[in-house]
Amino acid sequence: MISKEQVQHIAQLARIKLQGKEVECFQVEFAQILEYFEVLGKLDVSQVQPMTHTSAKENSWREDIGEPFSSELRKKMFSQFSSSADNFLKVPRVFSHE
């Protein structure tokens, strides 16, 4: 069985605060999980091909093509911002140079 100290360490890594009975409950649950991994470890997987992903799909790339805005949409968008300059929307600073 997994020790209370190990449960508390895992909880600390997960940034979870556990109270007395919760530690004991997690001891049981973690022990059950580890027992299941032991069962899985006994399976014969010698005929199973290794895989790195559950899906055989590959990345589908598309051409990076800009789509022009209608002047009406551009005016509507710029009207919703408090500040703009040279066809750029100005937003509040996120990072400072300090």
C-alpha positions in Angstrom: 0.0 0.0 0.0 1.1 3.5 -0.7 2.1 5.5 2.5 0.4 8.5 3.9 3.6 10.5 3.2 3.5 9.5 -0.4 -0.1 10.6 -0.7 0.7 13.9 0.9 3.7 14.4 -1.4 1.5 13.7 -4.5 -1.1 16.1 -3.1 1.6 18.8 -2.6 2.8 18.3 -6.2 -0.8 18.6 -7.4 -1.3 21.6 -5.1 -4.2 19.9 -3.4 -4.8 20.2 0.4 -6.0 16.9 1.9 -7.6 16.5 5.3 -7.1 13.4 7.6 -9.7 11.0 6.1 -9.1 12.2 2.6 -5.5 11.0 2.8 -6.7 7.5 3.9 -9.2 7.4 1.0 -6.5 8.3 -1.5 -4.2 5.6 -0.1 -6.9 3.1 -1.0 -7.6 4.6 -4.4 -3.9 4.9 -5.4 -3.4 1.3 -4.2 -6.2 0.1 -6.5 -4.8 2.1 -9.4 -1.3 0.6 -8.9 -2.9 -2.9 -8.7 -4.6 -2.4 -12.0 -1.3 -1.3 -13.6 0.2 -4.6 -12.3 -2.6 -6.4 -14.1 -1.9 -4.5 -17.3 1.8 -5.2 -16.9 1.1 -8.9 -17.1 -0.6 -8.7 -20.5 1.2 -10.2 -23.5 1.7 -7.3 -25.9 4.5 -8.9 -27.9 2.3 -8.9 -31.0 1.1 -5.3 -30.7 2.8 -2.7 -32.8 4.2 0.3 -30.9 2.3 3.5 -31.5 2.9 7.1 -30.6 -0.6 8.4 -31.1 -4.1 6.9 -30.9 -5.1 8.2 -34.3 -3.4 7.5 -37.7 -4.2 11.0 -38.9 -1.4 13.3 -39.9 -1.3 17.1 -39.8 -3.3 18.7 -42.5 -1.7 21.9 -43.7 -3.4 24.7 -45.5 -2.1 27.6 -47.4 -1.7 30.7 -45.2 -3.6 33.1 -47.3 -4.9 36.4 -46.0 -8.5 37.3 -46.7 -9.3 40.9 -47.4 -11.8 42.7 -45.1 -14.6 44.6 -46.6 -14.3 48.4 -45.9 -17.6 48.1 -44.0 -16.3 45.4 -41.7 -13.1 47.3 -41.2 -15.0 50.5 -40.2 -17.2 48.5 -37.8 -14.2 46.9 -36.2 -12.2 50.1 -35.8 -15.2 51.9 -34.4 -15.3 49.4 -31.4 -11.7 50.3 -30.4 -10.9 53.4 -28.4 -7.6 54.0 -30.2 -6.0 53.2 -33.6 -3.1 54.4 -35.7 -2.0 53.7 -39.3 -4.6 50.9 -39.8 -3.5 49.2 -36.5 -5.7 48.7 -33.5 -4.1 50.0 -30.3 -4.7 48.0 -27.1 -3.5 48.5 -23.6 0.0 47.5 -22.8 0.3 43.9 -21.4 4.0 43.8 -20.5 6.0 46.7 -19.1 9.7 47.3 -19.8 10.7 47.4 -16.1 
